[in-house]
Amino acid sequence: MRARRKATDMERNSTTAPTAPDAPAAAAPRFRRRLVTALAVAGPGLIAANAGNDAGGIATYASAGAQYGYRTLFFMLLVTVALVVVQEMCARLGAYTGVGLGGLIREQFSVRVSAFALLCLITANLGLVVSEFAGLGAALELLGLSRYIAVPLAAAGVWALVVFGSYRYAEKIFLVLSLAFFTYPLAAVLAHPDWGQAGAQLAWPHFLAGKDFLLLGVALIGTTITPYMQFYVAAAVADRGIGPAEYPREKADTIAGSLFANLISMFIITATAAAITARVPLGSAAQAASALKPVAGRFAEQLFGLGLLGASALAAAVVPLSTSYAVAEAVGVESSVSRRFREAPLFLGLFTVQVFIGAAIAVTPGNLIQLLVRTQVLNGLITPILLTYVLILANRRSVLGEAANGLVFRTVATMCVAAIALLSAVVLVQTLLGWVGIR
């Protein structure tokens, strides 16, 4: 109580003191308090949203900027709204039930329906684990280290962090890795974009009619509202022990994380739109970073590579964790990062297998850029299926009680899921027609 009173007196003196030298002394404690508060709020919501800007995500955003310039910025503005709505529902489910999505789906739906949801998630995550380690390799090659050395070392580090650490410790490392995303705004500024044109296309739609643009739109949805993000945030909130009393702070974390992550994705689009004027799809994982060098110098190229490194390392842990959470919850066994191997063998064993396979495939020769983008398209097709489960769960008072979706929120959430489903269905139909020769 004495310390709190002393702090109050300091604030009172800082507002009434007429001399200038007292102002910095008062401002410093206020800044520290705000910084501590911000770090205390940051958690699963920020980690999950930032993990969405993974290697495949960066490749997709960069390809969008390279191929269509600033045209996709308005589309990303709409996707941001949907991401905030979806992530908030998932975090609320985890906080008010103490169970992740895998466990809730198992409890609320039939065995066949639950198995279908789980199959969708595993399918969506399968290629992503490989892409994260491929992204790690590409990033470290940009920074001068061979991927044949970097990828195995990174895989060992990610595995040890999860298997031997606690959730709290792993979360701190994840938050530190999130700092790498600040490199993208710097890279965008150094690329000298046309801010007026970018602002105009952010505020007003400049869409193109055509299959390729629509396909890229679904890929952007798939990489922004990725299924593993929803499964991870719900499970991580429950694993962290966040309950209804703490949920207001977690809600702020979830919303702020979603806004921050999509702001970063817009900077990636802006940077590559300014640097690559040929308006063609990217041909290599490093091309987006290399394209910044002629217009912004080596520093911007390295910044882009550093961001790719942090993003890939973060998602290399989060993606396999989301699969492990979902499978372990679905079969009703222990699922926590804070458990030892003998206490959660299925959870940590599945995580280990995914890391090993992802790293092994990532070091094989070849260009994975088109695989990464197509993986995001697959995610875009699967996402509305899994979001339907989330929407049904968040609407049920038998699950959330008074915290269930109200009329307005339920309407907005339904519109978001329906729009994503419609866009995915159009792309699926076009793809099937293309296979039989109908364009």
N, C-alpha and C positions, 0 to 999 in steps of 0.2 A: 504494500500500500504506500509505503514511504517513497519507493522508487517511482511509482505511478504519479504521486503528487509532485515529485521533483520534476518529472517530465512535463507535467501540466504547467508548472511554474515557468519552465524554460520556454514553452510555447507562448505563454502570456507575455513574458518579457520580450520575446522576439517580435511580437506584434506591436508592442508599445514603445520599444526602445528607439530613441530618435537618432542614434548614431549608426553609421553604415557598417562599422566593423563587426557588430553583433549579428548581422544578417547571415553571413556565411556560416557562422557557428551554429545558428538555429536551423539553417537550410540543410546542413549535412545530416543531423539526426533524422530530419523528416525524410530525406532521400533514402537513408538506410532503412527506415521503418517501411517505406513504400516498397523498396526492393525486397526486403524480407517477406512482406505480405504477398508480393507477386510470386516469389519462389515457393511460398507455402501453399498457395492456391494451385500452382502448376502441378500436374500429375498425369493420370491416365488419359484424360481428354486431349491434352496437348501432345502427349506421346503418340496416341493413336492417329490423330490428324496429321502430324508431321510424318509418321511412318508411311502415310499415303503418298507422300512425295518421294517415293523410292526410285530405284534405278529405272524401272519400267515407266513410272510416272514422269520422271525427268525426260526420258526419251520421248514420251508421248507429247508432253508440253513443248519440248524443243522442236519436235517434228511439226506440231501445230503452228508454231511461230515461223518456222522455215518455209512451210508449204503455203500457209494462208495469211501470213503477216499478223496484223492485229485483229483480224476478223473474229477470232474465237474468244476475245476478251469478254464480250457481252454474254456469250454462252456460259463462260466461267462464272460470271456474276449470278446467273440463274442457278448454276450448280451449287454455288456457295450457300444459297438459301436452303436447298435440299440437304446439303451436308450438315448444316447446323441442326435442322429438324431431326434428321436421322440419328446423329450422334447423341443428341440430347435424350431421345427416347431410349437409346441403348444404355446410356449412363444411368438414367433413372431406373430402368429395369434392374440393373446390377445393384444399385444402392438400396432400393426398397424391397428387394427379394433376397439379397445376399447370394444370388445364384447367377451364373453366366448364361448366355443365350443357349448353349448346348444343353444345359440342364433344364432350362425352362421349356425348350421345345420338346424334350423327352417327357417332361411332366404334363404338358398341356395338349400334346398331339399323340396320334397313334404311332405305333412302332414303325410302320411303313412310311408315314409322313416324316417322322424324325430321321429315318435312314436316308430319305431323299434329300432332306436339307443338309445332312452331313456329307452326303456324296457331292452335292453342289459345292460346298465349301472346300472339300479336299481337291476337287477338280480345279477350282479357281486358284487355289494356293499352290498347286503342284508346280506350275511353271514359274511362279513368282519367286519361290525359294532359290531356284537356279538363277533367275535374273538379278536377285540381290547380290549374290556372290560374283556374278559376271560384272555387275556395276562396281563392286569393290575392286575387281581386277582392272577394269578400264580406268577408274579414278586413280589408282596407284601407278598405273603405267603413265598417265599424264603427269604425275609427280615424280617420275623417273625410277620407279621400282617395278621389276618384272612381276607379272601376275602369277607366275608359277611359284614364286616365293610368297607373294603378298596374300593370295587367297587362302592357302593352307594356314598361314599364321593368323589371319583374320578369323577363319573358321574356328581355330583352337581358342582364340580369345572370346568369341561369342559363346561358344559352348561352355567354357569355364565360368564365364560371368553368370550364366543361368543355372548351371548345375551346382556350382559351389557357393553361389551368393544367395542373399535373401531378396525378397521383392523390393524392400526399401533401398537396398544397395543398388540393385539393378536399375531401379527407377531413376536414381541420381545419375547413373552413367547414361541412361537414355536421354535425360534432360540436357546433359552436357553435349551429347551428340547433336541435339536439336539446335545448338548454337551455330552449327555449320550452315544452316539455312540463311543466315544473315549475309552470306557471301553473294547470294543471288541478286538482292537489290543493288549491291555494289557493282556487280557485273553488268546489270542492266544500265546503270548510270554511265559506266565507262564505255558502253556500246553506243552512246549518244543517239537514242531513239527519237523519233518524231513524237514528242509528248502530246502535242495537239491532236494528231491523228489517232494516237493510242487512246487518249481521253474520249474522243468522239466515238470511236468504235467500242469503247467500254460502256458508254452511256446509251448507245443506240445500236440495234442489231444491224449487222452487215453480212447476213448469211448468204450462202451460195446454194443453188439447187444442183444436186448431183450426189451420186452414190458415195464418192470418195469423201466429200465433206460430211455427209451423214455418218459414214463409218467412223471417221475421226471423232465426230461428236459422241458417239457411243463409247469410243475408246477413252475420251476425256471423262465421261461419266464413270466408266469402269475403273479408272485409275484414281479418281477423286473420291468416289463413294464405293470403296473397295470392300467386299464382304469381310475380309479378315479384320478390318478396322472396327466393324460393329461387334464382332465376336470378341476381339481383344478388349475394347473399352468396357464392355459389360463384365467380362471375367476379371479384368484388372481392378475395377472398382470394388467388386466383391472380394477379391484376393487382398486388397489393401485394407479391407474392413470398414469401408465408408458406408454409413447408414443414413437413414432419413434426416437425422439431426445435422449431419455434415454435408448433406447434399447441396444446399445452396452454394457453397464454395466450389463443389465439384461441377455444378452446373455452369458456374462462371468459367472454370477451367475448360470445360468442354466447348462452350461457345467461343471463348477467346482462342482456343487451339484451332478450331475449325476456320475461323476468320483469318488467323495468322497463316495457316497452311495454304489457304487458297490465295492469299495475297502473294505469298512466295511463288506459287504456280503462275500467277499473272506476270510476275517479274521475269520468270524463266521464258515465258512466251514473248514478252517484250524484248528481252535481250537477244534472243535468236531471230526475232522478226527484224530487228535493226541490223544484225550482223550478217544474216544470210538473205540476200536480195534476189537470188535466182528463183525462189519459190518452187522448190522441188523437195520431195521427201528426203530425209536424212539417209545416208548410206552406211554410217558407222556409228558406234557408240561414242566415239571421241570427236566426231565431226562438229557437234554443237559447241564444244569447248574450243576446238581448234579454229572454228569460224570467227571467234571473238578476237583472235590474235591480230589479224590485219587492221581491224577498226579500233581496237582498244588496247593492244599490246599484250605481252606475255603475262602481265599481272592478272588481267581479266580471265585469261585462259586458265591460269592456276587457281583462281578463285572458283571458277565453275567446276574444276576438278575436285577442289576441296569440298565444295558443297555436295558433289556426287558421292564422295567418300563418306561423309557424315550421314547422308541419306541412306546409302546402301547398308552401312554398318547398323544403323538403327533398325531398318526394316529386316535385315538378315536375322535379327533376334525376334522381332515382333511377329513376322509372318509365321514361322514355325511354331511359335508360342500360341498363336491363335488357333492353329490346328490342334495342338496338344490339349489346350483348354477344352475345345469343343468335343473332341473324341473322349477325353477322360470324364467330362461332365455327362456326356450322353450315356456312357456305360456305368456311371455312378461310382467312380473310383477317385482317389485323392488327386487333386489338381492344384498345385501351388508351387511357385518358384521358391518359396521359403522351405520346402520339404527336401529331404535328402533322397538319394536315388533309391534306397531300400524302402522308403516311405511312399514314394510315388513312382514306381518303376515304369508303368505305362506312360505316364505324362512325360517324364524326363527321357525315357527310352525312345518315344516317338520323336521328341525334339532332337535327340542325338542322331537318329537315322536321317531326318530331314536335312540337318546341317551337313552331314557327311555326303549325302547324295548331291545336294546343291553345290557344294564346293567342288566335288569330283567332276561334275558335268561342266562347271563354269571354267575350268582350266583347259578344257578341250578346245582345239583351234576352231575358228569360225566367226562369222559376223552374226551377232544375236539381235541387232537392232529391230529387224522386222518381226522376229519372234517376240520381242518385248512388247511391241505395239499390238500384235495380234493377241497376246496374252491379256492385254487390257480390254480388247474387244470381247474376248471370252468372259472376262469379269463383268463387262457391261451387260452381256446377255443373261448372266446368272444373277446379277445384283437384284433386279426386281423380284425374283423368286424369293430370295432371302429377306428382302425388305418387307414383303407381304407378311412373313412370319413375325417380324418385328412389329409391324403396324397392328396386327391382330393381338399380340401380347400386350402392347402398350394401351390398347383400347379396352382391355378386359378389367373390369373392377374386381373380378375374382383373383386377379394377379396383383394389381397395384392398389386396389381400394380407392381412396379419395385422390390418389396421385395418378390415376388413369387419365388418358387424354380427355380434355374437355371438348366441347363442340367445335370451337374455333380451331384449336390445335389439330383435332382429328380431321377436320376438313382440309386444312393446309397440308397435313402429312399425306392424306389420301391423294390429293392432287399431285404432290411431288412423286409419289410412288407410281401413280397412273401415268404421268408424263414420261417417266423413265421407262416404264414397261412398254408404252406405245412406241417410243423411239427404238427400243431394243427389238420389238416385234417387226417394225418396218425393215430394219437392217437384216434380221433373220430371214424374212421373206425374200428380200432382194438377193441375199446370199444363196438361198436355195434355188431361186429362179436362175441365178448365174450358173449354178452347177449343171442345170439342164439346158443351158444355152439360150435362155430368155433374158434379154437385157432391158 
